[in-house]
Amino acid sequence: MEDMTSKDSLELEVNDFGPIVHAKIDLRPLTVFVGPSNTGKSYLATLIYALHRFFSGRSAPWRFLSTYDRLMNVTPSNVSKDTIESLDTFLEQVSTEAKKPLTERKFVLPTPITEAIRSVFNAHGGNIGDEILRCFGINDIGGLIRKGCANGASVVLCRRLFGESEPFKHVLGLTAGTAEFTMSVPRERILSPVAIGTGTVLVDALNDELQSVASRVMRAGKDQEFLARELIEVIIDFALPQLAGPLYCTAFYLPSARTGVMKAHSTLVSNLVASAPMAGLRHGTRTPALSGVLADFLQQLIELVSPSHVQSNPLSVVDRKIEEKILKGTVQIESSDVVSYPRFTYQPEGWKKTLPVDYASSMVSELAPVVFYLRHLVRRADTLIIEEPEAHLHPAMQVELTRQITALVRAGANVMVTTHSEWILEELANIVRRSELTDAGRDEMPHGEYALRPEQVGAWLFKPKRRPKGSVVSEIRLDDSGLFPSEFDEVARTLHNDWADISSRIGEAE
């Protein structure tokens, strides 16, 4: 399978957020959170999901940029001569770079555009607080600050652009009732152009779009000021994804409650339909609020019957492998005869008829959403967040699922998992170590196609501490034995010592 993993990365630093005292991670094609319960794995995963929605969704800052005037607070009569000249120079530069060999292409942003991007983030970045509240399903941002912390929480995103020594920073400060978001540009870069790209498609696509806009504006007989506005909007569209990195792409979240949701889905839908005529009449009832994560999951399940979600997907080869190797059957989506809600069914191998997913094993309910999302929703460069993928799976199936997650990453998607599974980490260690073999060496061994380089995989341990009370997150790397040191071995050692003690006492009693 072709390796389509992205080289983009983004560093995330979190302080005093939920149960987390401190965490510093970088998002990789495969990111794994491991550690005891109640240490913040889901907190951090939910935060990352909210960041994805902010940078890629309707609440993203650039969604407010309907016109250049709104962004730069200028009119055609006061676009500066320097701005027009810098755009002319930039247009020529991009055109020249597009003609160079792929490995030699590079271009920089004019300073006015850099300043504009920063002002947009600072003006509208506060909307991220609303998105975080929605995803967690709470009303007060103060509820996300670590208990006992008087100074509030902070979230810092660092994005280095193509070898630049100083990063762009997106800083989110959380205090009781408020969320303040700012973007900072490296000081030495404020008055100088900022590099935004090297390589292949980006230069070609930007050049094509700039030339197209310039030709269209000239044919319309517009002046230089009008052209400047149009060009700047195009440049911003290309620059902002570079600044947001992988967060610019869509994320999907499969919560740990998915098995229960799948098993209760038909009942839930039936109750919603049955109670619809009573809306407004039940004054004494109150519908509990759902977290945004769970609400999004339910909505996406319901919308899977929509025509927009039934197109072929290049990643669907992985969902077929999950059906073949783990489910031993196929899962399908059928439209209800009464309402346009989906029915989820499972057909075991050799069966002529299907049965509802909620009648199948918990393993089927656990993995059916994974299959559906890969088949209908997740695309290359998207991020799929899976809480506890090992739930309801036999250890052998946990290992197989880890291999299929690897295939998904190699096909170009990003995956994040939270886990308590020793089997997943041990197979993940094998997957990383296989990358040290030659192609021929991997071809000669079982499962040799499942390999990822160390820089493609990040494993992070959430470890509780007493003072200050909370958890600290640190990266775990392969040790000398070729395993990820996750502290699972301490549990095994304790169990073995108990077994030895019991055996010794039994022997003494005899």
C-alpha positions in Angstrom: 0.0 0.0 0.0 1.3 3.4 -0.9 2.6 5.5 2.0 0.8 8.8 2.0 1.5 10.0 5.4 1.9 13.7 5.9 5.1 15.4 7.1 3.1 18.2 8.7 3.2 18.3 12.5 2.0 20.6 15.2 3.2 20.9 18.8 0.5 21.2 21.5 1.3 22.3 25.1 -1.4 22.2 27.7 -1.2 23.4 31.3 -3.8 22.9 34.1 -6.5 21.7 31.8 -9.0 19.3 33.3 -7.0 16.7 35.3 -3.8 17.5 33.3 -1.1 19.5 35.1 1.2 19.6 32.0 1.3 18.0 28.6 3.5 18.7 25.6 2.9 16.6 22.5 3.1 16.8 18.8 0.4 15.5 16.5 1.6 12.7 14.3 0.0 10.4 11.7 -0.6 7.9 14.5 -0.9 9.4 18.0 -1.6 7.1 21.0 -2.6 8.1 24.5 -2.1 5.5 27.3 -2.4 5.6 31.0 -4.6 5.0 34.0 -8.3 6.1 34.0 -9.1 9.6 35.0 -5.8 11.0 34.0 -7.1 13.2 31.1 -6.7 11.1 27.9 -10.2 11.8 26.8 -9.9 15.4 27.9 -7.0 16.0 25.7 -8.5 14.0 22.8 -11.7 16.1 23.1 -9.7 19.3 23.2 -7.9 18.3 20.0 -11.2 17.5 18.4 -12.5 21.0 19.3 -9.3 22.6 17.8 -9.9 20.7 14.6 -13.5 21.9 14.4 -12.3 25.5 15.1 -9.6 25.5 12.5 -11.5 23.5 9.8 -15.2 24.3 10.5 -17.6 27.1 10.3 -16.3 28.8 13.4 -12.8 29.1 11.9 -11.4 32.7 11.8 -11.2 32.8 8.0 -14.9 32.0 7.7 -15.4 35.6 8.7 -13.4 36.9 5.8 -16.2 37.7 3.3 -14.2 40.6 1.8 -10.8 42.1 1.8 -12.3 45.3 3.1 -13.5 43.6 6.3 -10.1 42.0 6.8 -7.8 45.0 6.1 -10.3 47.8 6.8 -9.4 49.5 3.6 -11.2 50.6 0.4 -10.0 50.7 -3.2 -9.1 54.3 -2.8 -6.6 53.7 0.1 -4.8 50.5 -0.8 -1.2 51.5 -0.4 1.2 51.7 -3.3 3.6 49.5 -1.2 0.9 46.8 -0.9 0.2 46.8 -4.6 4.0 46.6 -5.4 4.5 43.8 -2.9 1.7 41.8 -4.5 3.1 42.4 -8.0 6.5 41.1 -6.8 4.9 38.2 -5.0 2.9 37.3 -8.2 6.0 37.2 -10.2 7.9 35.2 -7.6 5.3 32.5 -7.4 5.1 32.2 -11.2 8.9 31.9 -11.3 9.0 29.3 -8.5 6.4 27.2 -10.2 8.8 26.7 -13.1 11.7 25.4 -11.0 12.4 21.8 -10.1 10.1 20.5 -7.3 12.8 20.4 -4.7 13.9 24.0 -5.2 10.6 25.8 -5.0 10.0 28.3 -2.2 8.1 31.5 -1.7 7.4 34.0 1.1 4.4 36.0 2.1 4.4 39.8 1.8 4.4 41.5 5.2 0.9 43.1 4.9 -0.6 39.6 4.5 1.2 38.3 7.5 -0.1 41.2 9.6 -3.6 40.6 8.3 -3.6 36.9 9.2 -2.5 37.8 12.8 -5.2 40.4 13.2 -7.9 38.0 12.0 -6.9 35.3 14.5 -6.7 37.8 17.4 -10.1 39.3 16.5 -12.0 36.1 16.1 -10.0 33.5 18.0 -12.2 33.8 21.1 -14.8 31.7 19.2 -12.7 28.7 20.1 -14.0 28.9 23.7 -17.6 28.3 22.5 -16.4 25.3 20.4 -14.6 23.8 23.4 -17.7 24.3 25.6 -19.8 22.6 23.0 -17.5 19.6 22.6 -17.4 19.0 26.3 -21.1 19.7 26.9 -20.6 22.3 29.6 -21.7 25.9 30.1 -18.7 27.4 32.0 -15.2 27.4 30.7 -14.0 27.6 34.3 -15.1 24.0 34.7 -12.2 22.9 32.5 -9.5 24.4 34.7 -7.7 22.0 36.9 -9.1 21.9 40.4 -6.9 23.9 42.8 -5.3 26.0 40.1 -5.9 29.7 40.6 -4.2 31.0 37.5 -6.4 29.4 34.9 -5.4 27.0 32.1 -3.5 27.5 28.9 -3.3 25.9 25.5 -0.4 26.7 23.2 -0.1 25.6 19.6 3.4 26.0 18.0 3.7 25.7 14.2 7.1 25.8 12.6 7.0 26.6 8.9 9.3 24.6 6.7 12.5 24.8 8.7 11.9 28.3 10.2 13.7 28.5 13.6 10.9 30.5 15.3 7.4 29.2 15.3 4.0 30.9 14.9 2.1 30.5 18.2 -1.6 30.3 18.8 -2.2 30.9 22.5 -5.5 30.1 24.3 -5.9 31.3 27.9 -8.8 30.0 30.0 -10.0 31.7 33.1 -13.3 31.5 34.9 -15.9 32.5 32.4 -13.5 33.7 29.6 -11.4 32.3 26.8 -8.9 34.6 25.1 -7.1 33.5 21.9 -4.2 35.3 20.3 -1.8 34.5 17.5 1.8 35.7 17.8 4.3 36.1 15.0 8.0 35.7 15.7 9.4 39.1 16.5 12.1 39.2 13.9 9.4 38.2 11.3 6.9 41.0 12.0 8.5 43.4 9.6 9.8 40.9 7.1 8.2 38.4 4.8 7.2 35.0 6.3 7.9 31.8 4.5 4.8 29.7 4.0 5.7 26.9 1.7 8.1 24.7 -0.3 7.5 21.8 -2.5 5.0 20.7 -5.2 1.3 21.1 -5.3 1.1 24.2 -3.2 3.2 26.4 -5.5 1.5 25.1 -8.6 -2.0 25.5 -7.2 -1.3 29.0 -5.8 0.2 30.1 -9.1 -2.7 28.8 -11.1 -5.3 30.5 -8.9 -3.4 33.8 -8.8 -3.0 33.8 -12.6 -6.7 33.0 -13.0 -7.8 35.8 -10.7 -5.5 38.3 -12.4 -6.7 37.4 -15.8 -10.4 37.5 -14.7 -9.9 40.9 -13.1 -8.1 42.4 -16.1 -10.8 41.1 -18.5 -13.4 42.8 -16.3 -11.5 46.1 -16.6 -11.0 46.5 -12.9 -8.2 48.7 -11.4 -5.1 47.7 -9.5 -6.7 48.2 -6.1 -9.5 45.8 -6.9 -7.0 43.3 -8.2 -5.0 43.7 -4.9 -8.1 42.8 -2.9 -8.8 39.7 -5.0 -5.1 38.5 -4.8 -4.9 38.9 -1.1 -8.0 36.8 -0.5 -6.5 34.0 -2.6 -3.2 34.2 -0.7 -4.9 34.0 2.6 -6.8 30.9 1.6 -3.5 29.2 0.8 -1.6 30.5 3.8 -4.0 29.7 6.6 -3.9 26.0 6.2 -0.1 26.2 6.5 -0.4 28.0 9.8 -3.0 25.5 11.2 -1.2 22.4 10.0 -3.1 19.1 10.5 -5.8 20.9 12.5 -7.0 22.5 9.2 -8.4 19.1 8.2 -11.6 17.5 9.4 -11.7 15.3 12.5 -14.2 12.6 13.4 -14.6 11.3 17.0 -15.7 7.8 17.9 -16.5 8.1 21.7 -16.2 5.2 24.1 -20.0 5.1 24.4 -20.4 4.1 20.7 -21.2 0.4 21.5 -24.1 1.4 23.7 -25.2 4.0 21.2 -25.2 1.4 18.4 -27.1 -1.1 20.4 -29.7 1.5 21.6 -29.8 3.4 18.3 -33.0 1.9 17.0 -34.8 2.4 20.3 -33.5 5.9 20.6 -34.7 6.8 17.1 -38.1 5.2 17.8 -38.6 7.2 21.0 -37.6 10.4 19.2 -40.1 9.8 16.5 -42.8 8.7 18.8 -42.3 11.8 21.1 -42.2 14.3 18.2 -45.9 15.1 18.3 -45.7 15.7 22.1 -43.0 18.4 21.7 -44.0 21.4 23.7 -46.6 19.6 25.8 -44.3 17.9 28.3 -43.6 20.9 30.4 -42.2 18.9 33.3 -39.5 17.1 31.3 -36.1 18.3 30.5 -33.9 16.8 27.8 -30.4 16.2 29.1 -27.6 18.1 27.3 -25.3 16.0 25.2 -21.6 16.7 24.8 -20.7 18.0 21.3 -18.6 14.8 20.8 -21.6 12.5 21.4 -24.1 14.8 19.5 -21.8 14.9 16.5 -21.5 11.1 16.6 -25.3 10.7 16.7 -25.9 13.2 13.9 -23.3 11.6 11.7 -24.9 8.2 12.2 -28.3 9.5 11.2 -26.9 11.3 8.2 -25.1 8.2 6.8 -28.1 7.6 4.6 -27.6 11.0 2.9 -26.5 10.8 -0.7 -23.5 12.9 0.1 -22.1 10.1 2.3 -22.4 7.2 0.0 -19.6 7.9 -2.4 -16.7 5.6 -2.9 -13.8 6.2 -0.5 -10.1 5.4 -1.3 -9.7 4.3 2.4 -12.5 1.8 2.1 -10.0 -1.0 1.5 -9.3 -0.8 5.2 -12.9 -1.1 6.3 -13.2 -4.3 4.1 -10.2 -5.7 5.8 -11.8 -5.1 9.2 -14.9 -7.0 8.1 -12.9 -9.8 6.6 -10.3 -10.3 9.4 -12.2 -9.3 12.5 -15.9 -9.1 12.1 -16.1 -12.3 9.9 -19.0 -10.7 8.1 -20.3 -7.4 6.7 -22.1 -4.5 8.3 -24.5 -2.5 6.2 -26.7 0.6 6.4 -30.3 0.3 5.3 -33.0 3.0 5.2 -36.0 2.7 7.5 -39.3 1.9 5.8 -41.0 4.6 7.9 -38.6 7.5 8.4 -35.3 8.4 6.8 -33.2 7.1 9.7 -30.6 4.4 9.0 -30.9 0.8 10.2 -27.6 -0.9 10.9 -27.3 -4.6 10.1 -24.7 -7.4 10.3 -24.5 -10.4 8.0 -22.1 -13.1 9.3 -20.1 -15.1 6.7 -22.3 -17.8 5.1 -25.6 -16.2 6.2 -28.2 -15.3 3.6 -30.0 -12.9 6.0 -28.9 -10.0 8.0 -29.7 -9.2 11.6 -29.8 -5.8 13.4 -26.4 -4.7 14.8 -28.0 -4.4 18.3 -28.6 -8.2 18.2 -25.0 -9.0 17.2 -22.1 -9.3 19.6 -20.6 -6.2 21.3 -17.6 -6.6 19.1 -19.8 -5.9 16.1 -21.4 -2.9 17.7 -17.9 -1.7 18.7 -16.4 -1.9 15.2 -19.4 -1.1 13.0 -19.0 2.7 13.4 -15.3 2.4 12.5 -16.3 0.6 9.3 -19.0 3.1 8.5 -16.8 6.1 9.1 -14.0 4.7 6.9 -16.5 3.8 4.2 -18.5 7.0 4.1 -16.8 9.9 6.0 -13.1 9.8 6.6 -10.8 11.0 3.7 -7.1 11.3 3.3 -5.5 13.9 5.6 -8.6 13.7 7.9 -8.2 12.7 11.6 -10.1 9.8 13.1 -10.1 9.8 16.9 -11.1 6.4 18.5 -11.5 6.0 22.2 -10.6 2.6 23.5 -10.6 0.7 20.3 -9.8 -2.5 22.3 -13.2 -2.5 24.0 -15.1 -5.8 23.6 -12.3 -7.3 21.4 -10.3 -10.5 22.1 -6.6 -9.8 22.4 -5.9 -11.4 18.9 -8.5 -9.0 17.4 -7.0 -6.0 19.2 -3.7 -6.9 17.5 -5.4 -7.2 14.1 -7.2 -3.9 14.6 -3.9 -2.2 15.3 -2.6 -3.5 12.0 -5.6 -2.1 10.2 -5.1 1.3 11.9 -1.6 1.1 10.6 -2.9 0.5 7.1 -5.2 3.5 7.5 -2.3 5.7 8.4 -0.3 4.4 5.5 -3.2 5.3 3.2 -3.0 8.9 4.2 -5.4 9.4 7.2 -4.4 10.5 10.7 -5.5 8.4 13.7 -5.6 9.2 17.4 -6.5 6.5 19.9 -6.8 6.4 23.7 -6.2 3.0 25.1 -5.5 0.8 28.1 -4.4 -2.2 26.0 -1.0 -3.8 26.4 -1.7 -5.8 23.2 -2.1 -2.7 21.1 1.1 -1.2 22.4 3.1 -4.4 21.9 1.9 -4.7 18.3 2.5 -1.0 17.8 6.1 -1.6 18.9 6.4 -4.4 16.3 5.0 -2.1 13.7 7.6 0.5 14.4 10.4 -2.0 14.5 9.4 -3.5 11.1 10.3 -0.1 9.6 13.9 -0.9 10.3 13.9 -3.8 7.9 14.4 -3.5 4.2 11.5 -3.8 1.9 12.7 -7.3 0.9 13.0 -8.2 4.6 9.4 -7.1 5.3 8.1 -9.0 2.3 9.5 -12.2 3.6 7.8 -12.1 7.0 4.1 -12.3 8.1 2.4 -9.0 8.4 5.4 -7.2 6.9 3.2 -4.7 5.2 2.2 -3.2 8.5 5.1 -0.9 9.3 5.5 2.8 10.3 8.6 4.8 10.9 9.3 6.1 14.4 8.5 9.7 13.4 5.1 8.7 12.2 4.1 7.3 15.7 3.7 9.1 18.9 2.9 7.3 22.2 2.2 9.5 25.2 1.9 8.3 28.8 -0.5 10.0 31.2 0.9 9.5 34.6 -0.8 10.7 37.8 1.1 12.7 40.4 0.2 13.9 43.9 1.6 17.4 44.0 0.2 19.2 42.3 -2.7 16.8 42.0 -3.2 15.8 38.4 -1.4 14.1 35.6 1.7 14.8 33.6 2.0 13.7 30.0 5.3 12.6 28.5 6.3 10.7 25.4 7.3 7.1 25.7 9.8 5.7 23.2 10.8 2.2 22.4 13.2 0.9 25.1 16.1 -1.4 24.8 13.8 -4.4 24.7 11.9 -3.0 21.7 8.7 -2.2 23.7 6.9 0.9 24.7 7.4 1.3 28.5 3.8 1.8 29.5 3.9 0.5 33.1 1.6 -2.4 32.2 4.5 -4.7 33.2 4.2 -3.5 36.8 0.7 -4.9 36.9 1.9 -8.2 35.5 4.8 -8.2 38.0 2.5 -7.6 40.9 0.1 -10.4 39.8 3.1 -12.8 39.4 4.4 -11.9 42.9 0.9 -12.5 44.3 0.7 -15.8 42.5 4.2 -16.8 43.8 3.2 -15.8 47.4 0.0 -17.8 47.2 1.8 -20.8 45.8 4.4 -20.6 48.5 1.8 -20.4 51.3 -0.1 -23.4 49.8 3.2 -25.4 49.8 3.9 -24.5 53.4 0.4 -25.5 54.5 0.9 -28.9 52.9 
